[in-house]
């Protein structure tokens, strides 16, 4: 099995059985996201314990890439500090938009499965939606607004 098939399998698996797909009771932050180009909708729930993301979940509906990306994200940011999650956001934005930065795929773990997305411009916003919602949810609450994926 080559890497591309392996990545495809990860995305199919996370779309079929999304992890942390539920409403989070006791969430301290919630953030809506909407991708009008594809119709992907997302509600992200975070529980911040001081500076740490102690729990994260999401609900919504969308294409396979948007659901798999949110599922993978939820697995990977749980337990991280806000600063670590923002760092991961920056690395994922670089990965998804293929902005030419050198990215160490191995250190991304199963998030590397999204590395093929940059080859499909119409899918970039699908995969980015949850990450933009995460970034917005990590801002101080007074600055939070509904997320629409910006053109990047
Ligand atoms: Zn989509």
Backbone and ligand atoms as CSV (ligand in chain L), in Angstrom:
chain,resi,resn,atom,element,x,y,z
A,1,UNK,N,N,0.856,-1.208,0.000
A,1,UNK,CA,C,0.000,0.000,0.000
A,1,UNK,C,C,0.883,1.247,0.000
A,2,UNK,N,N,0.648,2.144,-0.925
A,2,UNK,CA,C,1.485,3.355,-0.907
A,2,UNK,C,C,0.879,4.395,0.037
A,3,UNK,N,N,1.657,5.441,0.236
A,3,UNK,CA,C,1.301,6.452,1.223
A,3,UNK,C,C,-0.047,7.097,0.893
A,4,UNK,N,N,-0.262,7.312,-0.405
A,4,UNK,CA,C,-1.494,7.969,-0.828
A,4,UNK,C,C,-2.742,7.143,-0.459
A,5,UNK,N,N,-2.626,5.833,-0.655
A,5,UNK,CA,C,-3.750,4.949,-0.287
A,5,UNK,C,C,-3.953,4.921,1.219
A,6,UNK,N,N,-2.841,4.958,1.941
A,6,UNK,CA,C,-2.909,4.954,3.401
A,6,UNK,C,C,-3.625,6.221,3.877
A,7,UNK,N,N,-3.247,7.360,3.310
A,7,UNK,CA,C,-3.877,8.635,3.665
A,7,UNK,C,C,-5.362,8.595,3.340
A,8,UNK,N,N,-5.687,8.034,2.171
A,8,UNK,CA,C,-7.079,7.929,1.747
A,8,UNK,C,C,-7.882,7.095,2.754
A,9,UNK,N,N,-7.266,6.002,3.211
A,9,UNK,CA,C,-7.933,5.135,4.187
A,9,UNK,C,C,-8.213,5.871,5.491
A,10,UNK,N,N,-7.272,6.692,5.924
A,10,UNK,CA,C,-7.446,7.446,7.170
A,10,UNK,C,C,-8.638,8.390,7.022
A,11,UNK,N,N,-8.727,9.052,5.867
A,11,UNK,CA,C,-9.815,10.014,5.647
A,11,UNK,C,C,-11.168,9.299,5.575
A,12,UNK,N,N,-11.208,8.176,4.863
A,12,UNK,CA,C,-12.451,7.396,4.767
A,12,UNK,C,C,-12.886,6.936,6.158
A,13,UNK,N,N,-11.930,6.457,6.937
A,13,UNK,CA,C,-12.226,5.958,8.287
A,13,UNK,C,C,-12.768,7.077,9.181
A,14,UNK,N,N,-12.123,8.235,9.145
A,14,UNK,CA,C,-12.560,9.330,10.022
A,14,UNK,C,C,-13.870,9.955,9.564
A,15,UNK,N,N,-14.164,9.840,8.264
A,15,UNK,CA,C,-15.451,10.324,7.782
A,15,UNK,C,C,-16.562,9.359,8.194
A,16,UNK,N,N,-16.247,8.064,8.115
A,16,UNK,CA,C,-17.249,7.043,8.421
A,16,UNK,C,C,-17.529,7.007,9.928
A,17,UNK,N,N,-16.503,7.070,10.729
A,17,UNK,CA,C,-16.696,7.099,12.183
A,17,UNK,C,C,-15.933,8.259,12.803
A,18,UNK,N,N,-16.506,9.459,12.692
A,18,UNK,CA,C,-15.806,10.639,13.220
A,18,UNK,C,C,-15.596,10.533,14.726
A,19,UNK,N,N,-14.385,10.889,15.158
A,19,UNK,CA,C,-14.070,10.870,16.584
A,19,UNK,C,C,-14.582,12.150,17.230
A,20,UNK,N,N,-15.006,12.032,18.496
A,20,UNK,CA,C,-15.451,13.204,19.267
A,20,UNK,C,C,-16.615,13.939,18.600
A,21,UNK,N,N,-17.464,13.176,17.911
A,21,UNK,CA,C,-18.612,13.766,17.231
A,21,UNK,C,C,-19.793,13.756,18.190
A,22,UNK,N,N,-19.947,14.829,18.925
A,22,UNK,CA,C,-21.018,14.945,19.916
A,22,UNK,C,C,-21.032,16.371,20.425
A,23,UNK,N,N,-22.100,16.691,21.116
A,23,UNK,CA,C,-22.166,17.974,21.797
A,23,UNK,C,C,-21.377,17.831,23.091
A,24,UNK,N,N,-20.636,18.843,23.441
A,24,UNK,CA,C,-19.816,18.770,24.655
A,24,UNK,C,C,-20.514,19.519,25.778
A,25,UNK,N,N,-20.948,18.761,26.782
A,25,UNK,CA,C,-21.565,19.438,27.919
A,25,UNK,C,C,-20.452,20.068,28.744
A,26,UNK,N,N,-20.688,21.298,29.162
A,26,UNK,CA,C,-19.665,21.997,29.940
A,26,UNK,C,C,-18.606,22.656,29.086
A,27,UNK,N,N,-18.890,22.806,27.781
A,27,UNK,CA,C,-17.937,23.499,26.914
A,27,UNK,C,C,-17.771,24.949,27.378
A,28,UNK,N,N,-16.541,25.437,27.362
A,28,UNK,CA,C,-16.309,26.835,27.733
A,28,UNK,C,C,-16.252,27.730,26.497
A,29,UNK,N,N,-16.062,27.128,25.326
A,29,UNK,CA,C,-16.069,27.887,24.072
A,29,UNK,C,C,-16.825,27.094,23.019
A,30,UNK,N,N,-17.621,27.789,22.236
A,30,UNK,CA,C,-18.244,27.157,21.078
A,30,UNK,C,C,-17.988,28.061,19.876
A,31,UNK,N,N,-17.871,27.461,18.727
A,31,UNK,CA,C,-17.616,28.254,17.525
A,31,UNK,C,C,-18.288,27.595,16.337
A,32,UNK,N,N,-19.068,28.397,15.607
A,32,UNK,CA,C,-19.707,27.894,14.397
A,32,UNK,C,C,-18.799,28.119,13.207
A,33,UNK,N,N,-18.854,27.220,12.277
A,33,UNK,CA,C,-18.123,27.433,11.033
A,33,UNK,C,C,-19.002,27.036,9.861
A,34,UNK,N,N,-18.835,27.739,8.751
A,34,UNK,CA,C,-19.631,27.448,7.564
A,34,UNK,C,C,-18.782,27.700,6.321
A,35,UNK,N,N,-18.786,26.735,5.435
A,35,UNK,CA,C,-18.077,26.889,4.170
A,35,UNK,C,C,-19.111,26.969,3.055
A,36,UNK,N,N,-19.444,28.187,2.608
A,36,UNK,CA,C,-20.532,28.341,1.626
A,36,UNK,C,C,-20.244,27.682,0.279
A,37,UNK,N,N,-18.980,27.477,-0.050
A,37,UNK,CA,C,-18.649,26.888,-1.350
A,37,UNK,C,C,-19.095,25.438,-1.461
A,38,UNK,N,N,-19.101,24.749,-0.330
A,38,UNK,CA,C,-19.406,23.313,-0.350
A,38,UNK,C,C,-20.645,23.000,0.489
A,39,UNK,N,N,-20.968,23.907,1.421
A,39,UNK,CA,C,-22.107,23.675,2.301
A,39,UNK,C,C,-21.727,22.993,3.604
A,40,UNK,N,N,-20.426,22.891,3.875
A,40,UNK,CA,C,-19.982,22.256,5.119
A,40,UNK,C,C,-20.354,23.127,6.316
A,41,UNK,N,N,-20.937,22.480,7.314
A,41,UNK,CA,C,-21.324,23.182,8.542
A,41,UNK,C,C,-20.691,22.483,9.730
A,42,UNK,N,N,-20.307,23.296,10.706
A,42,UNK,CA,C,-19.587,22.741,11.837
A,42,UNK,C,C,-19.904,23.535,13.090
A,43,UNK,N,N,-20.080,22.832,14.192
A,43,UNK,CA,C,-20.123,23.492,15.490
A,43,UNK,C,C,-19.025,22.862,16.328
A,44,UNK,N,N,-18.105,23.697,16.756
A,44,UNK,CA,C,-16.956,23.205,17.515
A,44,UNK,C,C,-17.138,23.539,18.990
A,45,UNK,N,N,-16.867,22.582,19.842
A,45,UNK,CA,C,-16.952,22.780,21.289
A,45,UNK,C,C,-15.577,22.563,21.910
A,46,UNK,N,N,-15.183,23.494,22.755
A,46,UNK,CA,C,-13.913,23.346,23.478
A,46,UNK,C,C,-14.167,23.494,24.954
A,47,UNK,N,N,-13.436,22.713,25.722
A,47,UNK,CA,C,-13.420,22.940,27.152
A,47,UNK,C,C,-12.004,23.336,27.524
A,48,UNK,N,N,-11.856,24.588,27.921
A,48,UNK,CA,C,-10.536,25.076,28.321
A,48,UNK,C,C,-10.415,24.971,29.832
A,49,UNK,N,N,-9.317,24.364,30.242
A,49,UNK,CA,C,-9.032,24.222,31.659
A,49,UNK,C,C,-7.782,25.061,31.895
A,50,UNK,N,N,-7.974,26.311,32.304
A,50,UNK,CA,C,-6.844,27.241,32.352
A,50,UNK,C,C,-6.348,27.454,30.937
A,51,UNK,N,N,-5.110,27.049,30.684
A,51,UNK,CA,C,-4.481,27.269,29.395
A,51,UNK,C,C,-4.530,26.007,28.530
A,52,UNK,N,N,-5.189,24.976,29.013
A,52,UNK,CA,C,-5.151,23.698,28.319
A,52,UNK,C,C,-6.528,23.305,27.780
A,53,UNK,N,N,-6.516,22.711,26.590
A,53,UNK,CA,C,-7.753,22.202,25.991
A,53,UNK,C,C,-8.011,20.828,26.600
A,54,UNK,N,N,-8.880,20.775,27.591
A,54,UNK,CA,C,-9.070,19.498,28.278
A,54,UNK,C,C,-10.036,18.604,27.511
A,55,UNK,N,N,-10.920,19.208,26.712
A,55,UNK,CA,C,-11.796,18.375,25.891
A,55,UNK,C,C,-12.228,19.162,24.655
A,56,UNK,N,N,-12.551,18.428,23.619
A,56,UNK,CA,C,-12.970,19.052,22.361
A,56,UNK,C,C,-13.911,18.098,21.648
A,57,UNK,N,N,-14.934,18.670,21.018
A,57,UNK,CA,C,-15.843,17.839,20.235
A,57,UNK,C,C,-16.448,18.708,19.133
A,58,UNK,N,N,-17.167,18.056,18.228
A,58,UNK,CA,C,-17.805,18.837,17.164
A,58,UNK,C,C,-19.073,18.126,16.695
A,59,UNK,N,N,-19.932,18.918,16.072
A,59,UNK,CA,C,-21.112,18.396,15.392
A,59,UNK,C,C,-21.181,19.094,14.048
A,60,UNK,N,N,-21.954,18.548,13.150
A,60,UNK,CA,C,-22.118,19.230,11.885
A,60,UNK,C,C,-22.353,18.257,10.760
A,61,UNK,N,N,-22.381,18.793,9.561
A,61,UNK,CA,C,-22.551,17.954,8.389
A,61,UNK,C,C,-21.744,18.562,7.264
A,62,UNK,N,N,-21.218,17.728,6.439
A,62,UNK,CA,C,-20.414,18.235,5.333
A,62,UNK,C,C,-19.824,17.091,4.552
A,63,UNK,N,N,-18.926,17.441,3.648
A,63,UNK,CA,C,-18.311,16.430,2.793
A,63,UNK,C,C,-17.296,15.618,3.599
A,64,UNK,N,N,-16.826,14.545,2.995
A,64,UNK,CA,C,-15.911,13.623,3.676
A,64,UNK,C,C,-14.668,14.339,4.198
A,65,UNK,N,N,-14.132,15.245,3.407
A,65,UNK,CA,C,-12.894,15.922,3.806
A,65,UNK,C,C,-13.135,16.811,5.025
A,66,UNK,N,N,-14.250,17.518,5.044
A,66,UNK,CA,C,-14.508,18.434,6.163
A,66,UNK,C,C,-14.744,17.660,7.453
A,67,UNK,N,N,-15.454,16.551,7.364
A,67,UNK,CA,C,-15.730,15.745,8.562
A,67,UNK,C,C,-14.448,15.059,9.046
A,68,UNK,N,N,-13.688,14.487,8.112
A,68,UNK,CA,C,-12.446,13.799,8.494
A,68,UNK,C,C,-11.453,14.782,9.102
A,69,UNK,N,N,-11.381,15.972,8.540
A,69,UNK,CA,C,-10.445,16.972,9.055
A,69,UNK,C,C,-10.815,17.368,10.480
A,70,UNK,N,N,-12.108,17.574,10.736
A,70,UNK,CA,C,-12.558,17.949,12.076
A,70,UNK,C,C,-12.314,16.810,13.068
A,71,UNK,N,N,-12.536,15.587,12.621
A,71,UNK,CA,C,-12.317,14.435,13.481
A,71,UNK,C,C,-10.834,14.307,13.849
A,72,UNK,N,N,-9.980,14.427,12.842
A,72,UNK,CA,C,-8.531,14.356,13.071
A,72,UNK,C,C,-8.066,15.497,13.970
A,73,UNK,N,N,-8.632,16.676,13.727
A,73,UNK,CA,C,-8.260,17.833,14.545
A,73,UNK,C,C,-8.618,17.579,16.006
A,74,UNK,N,N,-9.842,17.081,16.238
A,74,UNK,CA,C,-10.299,16.895,17.611
A,74,UNK,C,C,-9.378,15.931,18.363
A,75,UNK,N,N,-8.935,14.887,17.661
A,75,UNK,CA,C,-8.014,13.934,18.280
A,75,UNK,C,C,-6.685,14.587,18.627
A,76,UNK,N,N,-6.253,15.480,17.762
A,76,UNK,CA,C,-4.887,15.997,17.887
A,76,UNK,C,C,-4.746,17.226,18.771
A,77,UNK,N,N,-5.831,17.931,19.063
A,77,UNK,CA,C,-5.681,19.122,19.914
A,77,UNK,C,C,-6.081,18.852,21.365
A,78,UNK,N,N,-6.710,17.702,21.589
A,78,UNK,CA,C,-7.110,17.396,22.971
A,78,UNK,C,C,-5.864,17.263,23.846
A,79,UNK,N,N,-5.864,17.993,24.956
A,79,UNK,CA,C,-4.720,17.928,25.862
A,79,UNK,C,C,-3.638,18.946,25.580
A,80,UNK,N,N,-3.749,19.637,24.434
A,80,UNK,CA,C,-2.738,20.635,24.095
A,80,UNK,C,C,-3.018,21.968,24.801
A,81,UNK,N,N,-1.982,22.783,24.961
A,81,UNK,CA,C,-2.191,24.136,25.455
A,81,UNK,C,C,-2.686,25.002,24.299
A,82,UNK,N,N,-3.202,26.174,24.637
A,82,UNK,CA,C,-3.668,27.098,23.603
A,82,UNK,C,C,-2.531,27.427,22.639
A,83,UNK,N,N,-1.344,27.678,23.186
A,83,UNK,CA,C,-0.187,28.033,22.342
A,83,UNK,C,C,0.176,26.880,21.403
A,84,UNK,N,N,0.142,25.661,21.918
A,84,UNK,CA,C,0.464,24.493,21.074
A,84,UNK,C,C,-0.580,24.312,19.978
A,85,UNK,N,N,-1.846,24.548,20.322
A,85,UNK,CA,C,-2.920,24.392,19.334
A,85,UNK,C,C,-2.797,25.460,18.245
A,86,UNK,N,N,-2.383,26.671,18.640
A,86,UNK,CA,C,-2.206,27.732,17.637
A,86,UNK,C,C,-1.035,27.422,16.714
A,87,UNK,N,N,-0.002,26.826,17.296
A,87,UNK,CA,C,1.142,26.397,16.479
A,87,UNK,C,C,0.715,25.350,15.462
A,88,UNK,N,N,-0.116,24.414,15.938
A,88,UNK,CA,C,-0.604,23.357,15.053
A,88,UNK,C,C,-1.486,23.952,13.958
A,89,UNK,N,N,-2.295,24.942,14.312
A,89,UNK,CA,C,-3.108,25.644,13.317
A,89,UNK,C,C,-2.211,26.197,12.207
A,90,UNK,N,N,-1.118,26.853,12.602
A,90,UNK,CA,C,-0.226,27.458,11.607
A,90,UNK,C,C,0.401,26.410,10.693
A,91,UNK,N,N,0.778,25.283,11.288
A,91,UNK,CA,C,1.386,24.221,10.476
A,91,UNK,C,C,0.354,23.601,9.539
A,92,UNK,N,N,-0.887,23.432,10.031
A,92,UNK,CA,C,-1.917,22.835,9.189
A,92,UNK,C,C,-2.323,23.787,8.065
A,93,UNK,N,N,-2.337,25.085,8.358
A,93,UNK,CA,C,-2.664,26.041,7.304
A,93,UNK,C,C,-1.620,25.967,6.192
A,94,UNK,N,N,-0.363,25.857,6.597
A,94,UNK,CA,C,0.709,25.735,5.607
A,94,UNK,C,C,0.562,24.441,4.809
A,95,UNK,N,N,0.218,23.358,5.515
A,95,UNK,CA,C,0.070,22.062,4.854
A,95,UNK,C,C,-1.086,22.081,3.854
A,96,UNK,N,N,-2.222,22.638,4.286
A,96,UNK,CA,C,-3.440,22.572,3.470
A,96,UNK,C,C,-3.387,23.521,2.287
A,97,UNK,N,N,-2.734,24.661,2.468
A,97,UNK,CA,C,-2.674,25.610,1.358
A,97,UNK,C,C,-1.443,25.361,0.504
A,98,UNK,N,N,-0.547,24.471,0.963
A,98,UNK,CA,C,0.650,24.167,0.184
A,98,UNK,C,C,1.457,25.413,-0.094
A,99,UNK,N,N,1.667,26.192,0.963
A,99,UNK,CA,C,2.315,27.492,0.749
A,99,UNK,C,C,3.835,27.393,0.632
A,100,UNK,N,N,4.346,26.178,0.472
A,100,UNK,CA,C,5.768,26.036,0.166
A,100,UNK,C,C,6.656,25.861,1.377
A,101,UNK,N,N,6.084,26.035,2.565
A,101,UNK,CA,C,6.886,25.795,3.759
A,101,UNK,C,C,7.279,24.326,3.842
A,102,UNK,N,N,8.431,24.103,4.395
A,102,UNK,CA,C,8.893,22.737,4.632
A,102,UNK,C,C,8.105,22.171,5.812
A,103,UNK,N,N,7.418,21.065,5.594
A,103,UNK,CA,C,6.616,20.499,6.667
A,103,UNK,C,C,7.074,19.082,6.973
A,104,UNK,N,N,7.325,18.836,8.222
A,104,UNK,CA,C,7.744,17.516,8.663
A,104,UNK,C,C,6.494,16.661,8.873
A,105,UNK,N,N,6.148,15.894,7.826
A,105,UNK,CA,C,4.898,15.125,7.858
A,105,UNK,C,C,4.878,14.115,8.999
A,106,UNK,N,N,6.035,13.544,9.282
A,106,UNK,CA,C,6.077,12.505,10.300
A,106,UNK,C,C,5.631,13.044,11.658
A,107,UNK,N,N,6.013,14.273,11.962
A,107,UNK,CA,C,5.681,14.841,13.268
A,107,UNK,C,C,4.199,15.213,13.359
A,108,UNK,N,N,3.507,15.197,12.225
A,108,UNK,CA,C,2.076,15.521,12.242
A,108,UNK,C,C,1.206,14.297,12.547
A,109,UNK,N,N,1.811,13.128,12.592
A,109,UNK,CA,C,1.034,11.916,12.872
A,109,UNK,C,C,-0.056,11.715,11.841
A,110,UNK,N,N,-1.261,11.347,12.277
A,110,UNK,CA,C,-2.319,11.037,11.308
A,110,UNK,C,C,-2.853,12.280,10.578
A,111,UNK,N,N,-2.493,13.477,11.064
A,111,UNK,CA,C,-2.893,14.695,10.327
A,111,UNK,C,C,-2.223,14.766,8.958
A,112,UNK,N,N,-1.141,14.031,8.786
A,112,UNK,CA,C,-0.452,13.997,7.495
A,112,UNK,C,C,-1.369,13.475,6.398
A,113,UNK,N,N,-2.432,12.749,6.796
A,113,UNK,CA,C,-3.383,12.231,5.823
A,113,UNK,C,C,-4.039,13.346,5.015
A,114,UNK,N,N,-4.023,14.564,5.553
A,114,UNK,CA,C,-4.647,15.702,4.859
A,114,UNK,C,C,-3.671,16.394,3.902
A,115,UNK,N,N,-2.460,15.842,3.788
A,115,UNK,CA,C,-1.444,16.538,2.991
A,115,UNK,C,C,-1.784,16.595,1.507
A,116,UNK,N,N,-2.622,15.649,1.019
A,116,UNK,CA,C,-2.965,15.650,-0.393
A,116,UNK,C,C,-3.948,16.746,-0.775
A,117,UNK,N,N,-4.597,17.341,0.247
A,117,UNK,CA,C,-5.671,18.308,-0.004
A,117,UNK,C,C,-5.180,19.528,-0.791
A,118,UNK,N,N,-3.929,19.913,-0.558
A,118,UNK,CA,C,-3.427,21.127,-1.216
A,118,UNK,C,C,-3.419,20.994,-2.738
A,119,UNK,N,N,-3.479,19.757,-3.243
A,119,UNK,CA,C,-3.512,19.551,-4.694
A,119,UNK,C,C,-4.909,19.797,-5.281
A,120,UNK,N,N,-5.906,19.931,-4.401
A,120,UNK,CA,C,-7.280,20.124,-4.869
A,120,UNK,C,C,-7.838,21.427,-4.299
A,121,UNK,N,N,-7.637,22.529,-5.018
A,121,UNK,CA,C,-8.008,23.854,-4.494
A,121,UNK,C,C,-9.445,23.928,-3.983
A,122,UNK,N,N,-10.385,23.206,-4.614
A,122,UNK,CA,C,-11.778,23.290,-4.190
A,122,UNK,C,C,-12.005,22.607,-2.847
A,123,UNK,N,N,-11.049,21.780,-2.421
A,123,UNK,CA,C,-11.199,21.053,-1.163
A,123,UNK,C,C,-10.475,21.720,0.005
A,124,UNK,N,N,-9.633,22.713,-0.309
A,124,UNK,CA,C,-8.820,23.330,0.744
A,124,UNK,C,C,-9.702,23.959,1.818
A,125,UNK,N,N,-10.761,24.642,1.392
A,125,UNK,CA,C,-11.647,25.288,2.361
A,125,UNK,C,C,-12.407,24.265,3.204
A,126,UNK,N,N,-12.730,23.118,2.602
A,126,UNK,CA,C,-13.409,22.036,3.346
A,126,UNK,C,C,-12.531,21.572,4.503
A,127,UNK,N,N,-11.264,21.347,4.194
A,127,UNK,CA,C,-10.345,20.826,5.209
A,127,UNK,C,C,-9.952,21.910,6.211
A,128,UNK,N,N,-9.968,23.173,5.785
A,128,UNK,CA,C,-9.527,24.276,6.655
A,128,UNK,C,C,-10.600,24.731,7.624
A,129,UNK,N,N,-11.862,24.439,7.300
A,129,UNK,CA,C,-12.982,24.998,8.064
A,129,UNK,C,C,-12.821,24.794,9.576
A,130,UNK,N,N,-12.583,23.555,9.975
A,130,UNK,CA,C,-12.504,23.260,11.412
A,130,UNK,C,C,-11.305,23.937,12.053
A,131,UNK,N,N,-10.234,24.098,11.282
A,131,UNK,CA,C,-9.024,24.727,11.832
A,131,UNK,C,C,-9.250,26.212,12.064
A,132,UNK,N,N,-9.972,26.855,11.145
A,132,UNK,CA,C,-10.305,28.270,11.346
A,132,UNK,C,C,-11.256,28.435,12.528
A,133,UNK,N,N,-12.175,27.479,12.677
A,133,UNK,CA,C,-13.090,27.532,13.823
A,133,UNK,C,C,-12.302,27.367,15.118
A,134,UNK,N,N,-11.322,26.480,15.104
A,134,UNK,CA,C,-10.473,26.280,16.285
A,134,UNK,C,C,-9.742,27.564,16.640
A,135,UNK,N,N,-9.127,28.154,15.636
A,135,UNK,CA,C,-8.370,29.391,15.848
A,135,UNK,C,C,-9.271,30.469,16.461
A,136,UNK,N,N,-10.480,30.596,15.911
A,136,UNK,CA,C,-11.418,31.601,16.419
A,136,UNK,C,C,-11.842,31.273,17.848
A,137,UNK,N,N,-12.053,29.988,18.121
A,137,UNK,CA,C,-12.514,29.584,19.452
A,137,UNK,C,C,-11.449,29.830,20.515
A,138,UNK,N,N,-10.188,29.888,20.080
A,138,UNK,CA,C,-9.107,30.092,21.044
A,138,UNK,C,C,-8.887,31.562,21.383
A,139,UNK,N,N,-9.525,32.442,20.616
A,139,UNK,CA,C,-9.405,33.876,20.912
A,139,UNK,C,C,-10.212,34.203,22.171
A,140,UNK,N,N,-9.835,35.293,22.854
A,140,UNK,CA,C,-10.664,35.720,23.983
A,140,UNK,C,C,-12.107,35.899,23.523
A,141,UNK,N,N,-13.087,35.483,24.338
A,141,UNK,CA,C,-14.490,35.403,23.912
A,141,UNK,C,C,-15.049,36.677,23.291
A,142,UNK,N,N,-14.606,37.836,23.717
A,142,UNK,CA,C,-15.177,39.072,23.186
A,142,UNK,C,C,-14.912,39.239,21.692
A,143,UNK,N,N,-13.869,38.540,21.184
A,143,UNK,CA,C,-13.511,38.713,19.778
A,143,UNK,C,C,-14.152,37.666,18.867
A,144,UNK,N,N,-14.895,36.751,19.465
A,144,UNK,CA,C,-15.385,35.622,18.674
A,144,UNK,C,C,-16.560,36.019,17.790
A,145,UNK,N,N,-16.452,35.651,16.552
A,145,UNK,CA,C,-17.528,35.865,15.577
A,145,UNK,C,C,-17.719,34.563,14.795
A,146,UNK,N,N,-18.851,34.429,14.132
A,146,UNK,CA,C,-19.007,33.231,13.281
A,146,UNK,C,C,-17.882,33.177,12.241
A,147,UNK,N,N,-17.399,31.996,11.983
A,147,UNK,CA,C,-16.285,31.847,11.062
A,147,UNK,C,C,-16.766,31.599,9.649
A,148,UNK,N,N,-16.209,32.318,8.715
A,148,UNK,CA,C,-16.311,31.900,7.336
A,148,UNK,C,C,-14.886,31.760,6.870
A,149,UNK,N,N,-14.629,30.738,6.122
A,149,UNK,CA,C,-13.259,30.526,5.700
A,149,UNK,C,C,-12.869,31.645,4.741
A,150,UNK,N,N,-11.783,32.298,5.075
A,150,UNK,CA,C,-11.372,33.413,4.225
A,150,UNK,C,C,-10.599,32.881,3.013
A,151,UNK,N,N,-10.461,33.695,2.031
A,151,UNK,CA,C,-9.724,33.294,0.843
A,151,UNK,C,C,-8.234,33.352,1.154
A,152,UNK,N,N,-7.581,32.219,0.979
A,152,UNK,CA,C,-6.147,32.196,1.253
A,152,UNK,C,C,-5.438,31.502,0.123
L,1,ZN,ZN,ZN,-16.650,20.332,1.739
